């Protein structure tokens, strides 16, 4: 994931001070499937969610005060990515596996990107107690899960 300039890698978002009853400024990020690679597989069923990055974000994530939408693409090699055009803000927070915790943003061929916009809406009368930082979770389910384990016999 890259910042709005599409140059700096990021993993978390710091919303700074957000007063109750207000909406933060939007934070834009670009999510790539293998930026500048040409031989990776298409990522399917790509999902985005957030987890707390600090203690001030715990209630923000649990109550799903983080909103995201996907509304733009980059396809430098013409691989055929389709813009998901998710124009509605969707509340996210929690697991990439629990329905209602994530936003599905669509398939992503190699060296293609989707633009995500994030914001935080603090309800009136609520307080984060500080500056919430969230970790952005991106996952896809196009490959089978491989379970590794060690037997008790070594």
Secondary structure, 3 states (H helix, E strand, C coil): CECCCCCCECCEEECCCCCCCEECCCEEEEEEECCCCCCCCCEEEEEEEEEECCHHHHHHHHCCCEEEEEEEEEECCCCCCCCCCEEEEEEECCCCCCCCCCEEEEEECCCEEEEEEEEEEECCCCCCCCCCEEEEEEECCCCCCCCCCCCCCC
